[in-house]
Amino acid sequence: MRVQIFNIMGQLVRTLVNASQSAGRYDVLWDGRDMSNQPVPSGTYLCMLEAGSYRTFIKMTMAK
């Protein structure tokens, strides 16, 4: 399973999960920080969830 956050330009902001997981339900929290542990600015972000051949994107808004 892989969960990644991208900015609206398609640039990778942070990888939250990149590991093999057994089937089941999981909670993943993003603290609003990038790979350098810096807070991201307000704006639109995309969360990509990938599991096997399944991939979906969720549009999110960071408002401060």
Buried (B, 14 or more C-beta within 10 A) or exposed (E): BBBBBBBEEEEEBBEBBEEEEEEEEEEEEBEBEBEEEEEBEEEEBBBBBBBEEEEEEEEEEBEE
